[in-house]
Amino acid sequence: MLLKIYLLVTFVVSLATFFVYGWDKRQAVRNAQRVPEKTLHLLAVLGGWPGALLAQHFFRHKNRKVSFQIVFWLIGLAQAGILIAWLVR
C-alpha cells in the first residue's frame, strides 16, 4: 500500500516538475522572470526527480549547467538510496 502511495506521489510531483521545467525554459527563451533553481531542486527532493530528468532532456534545459547537475544528481542518488533501503528492509 505504501509503495502505491509513493509511486502515485512521485508520478504527480514528477508531472508538475516536468511542466515547471517547461515553463522555466519558456521564460529563459523570452528573457523573462525565471523559476529559481532552489524551487527546481525542491521539486526534485519532493519526489519529482524523474520528471525533472525527463524535462531536462525533452526541453534541453538545465542539462549543461554543472553546478545544477551536481546537486540534481545528489538528490536523485539520495532518493534512490532511500527507496532501495526502504524496499529491502
N, C-alpha and C positions, 0 to 999 in steps of 0.2 A: 504493500500500500504506500509506504513512504517513498519507494522508488518511483512509483507512478506520479506522485505529487512532485517529486524532484524533477522528473522529466517534463511534466506539464509546465512548471515554473520556468525551467530552462528554455523550453520552446517559446513561451510567451515573452520572456525578457529578451531572448535572442532575436525574436521578431522585431520587438521595439528597438533594440540596439541596432539592428540592420537599417531600419528606417532613420534613426538618428544619425548614423554614419552617412547615409544618403543625403540627408538634409545638410549636414556639415560640409560635404563635398560640394553641394549646390551653392552654399554660402561662400565657400572658398573661391569657386569659379566667378561668382558675382562680386567678389571682394567686399562682402557684407559681414555682419557680426557672426562670429563662429561659435560653435559649441566648445566649451572649454575641455581640454584634454582630461582634466580631473573627472569631468562628467562621463566621458567615454570610458575611462578606466573604472569608475564606479559601476557603470552598467555591466562591465565585464566581471567585476567582483560579485555582483548580484546574480550572476548566472548567465549573462549574455555574451560570454566569450565565444561560443560557437557562431552566433550571429555576427559578432564583430569580425571574426576571422573570414567568414563568407563575404561580408561587406568590404573588407579591405581588398579582397581580390576582385569582387564584382565592380566596385566603384574605383578601383586603383587609388585608394585613399589611405593615408597613414601607413602605407606598407614600406616606405623607404626612409622614414624618419627613425634613425637608430635608437635614440633615447626613448621614443614612444614604444618601439618594438620590444626593447628590453623589459620595460615594465609590463607590457601586454603579455609577453611570454612567461614572465614570472607569475603573473596572475593565472594564466592558463595551466601552468605546471602545478601550481598550488591547488587549483580547483581539481585537476585530475588526480593528484595525490590524495586529496581529501576523499574524493569519490571512491578511489581504489581501496583506501583504508577502511572506509565505511562498508564497502561490499564484502571484504574478506574478513571482517570481524566475526 
